[in-house]
Amino acid sequence: MSNLESVIKLLGEILEDRTVPRNIKAMIEQAKNALEDKDSDLNLRLSTAISNLDEIINDPNMPMYTRTQICNIVSMLESLKKEE
């Protein structure tokens, strides 16, 4: 499993978490969809996902453990971007 596939899987797990508010899930869904879009350039897909996740990272309604997961995912995406 590639790192990108791992990130997509982690985002999917967060989407299944019932404690995550809908507005946060919507942004995570957008990030996940951007990463799954095979028609776009990988660098653009990574940038879009990072941007979407950065927007919600400081949301006061986000559970703390979800914030930690998102921060780890953003780090993974940034390292993938550097490899490009």
N, C-alpha and C positions, 0 to 999 in steps of 0.2 A: 504494500500500500504506500503510495507516494505521500509526501507531506501535505500536498494540496488536498488529497482525498481524506487525509486525517482531519484537516481543518473542517472540511465540509461535513464529515461525520460528527465532529464536536458541535458544530453549529446546529445540526439536526437534533442532537441530544438536548441542547438548551431549548430548542423550539418545543420539545415534548414535555418540558418541565412546567408543571401547572402553577408553580409559584411565580413565574416570570410574567410581568404585566404585558397586556396586548400591544401597547405602543412600542415596547422594547422588542417584542417578538416580531413586529412588523419590520423594524430596522434590521434585525438579524436575518429575517427572510430575504430582504433585499440584498444583503451582503452575500448570503448563500447563493441566491439566484445569479448574482454577478459572477461569482466564482465558477458556477456551473455553465455559464454561457460560453460554449466552445467557439462561437463565431468571432468573439472579440480577442484582441491582443492580450496575452497573459498579464503584461505589466499594467494595462488599463484595468483588467479585472481585479488585480490585487489592490490597486490604488482605490478603486471604487469601494471594495469591501472594507479596506482600512478606514476610509472616510466615513462610511456608514457606522462602523463600530465605534469610531472615535466620538461620533455625535452623541451616542447613548451612554458612554462610559461614566459620565458624572451624573446620570439621572438618579435623583434621590429615592426613587421607587424601586430601583434595582436591588435584588437581594445581594448581600455582600459576596457570597460564594460565586454568584453568577458574574459579578464584576471581576473577580479574580480570574474566572475562566475566560472572559472576554479579553482581559489584559494579556493573558497567555496566548490567546489566538492572534491578537494583533502583533505580538512579538514574533510568532511563527510566520505570519504573513509578511512582516517586514524583512525577516531573514530570507524568505523565498524571493522577495523583490530584489534583494541585494545579489542573489545568485544569478539573476537574469542579466 
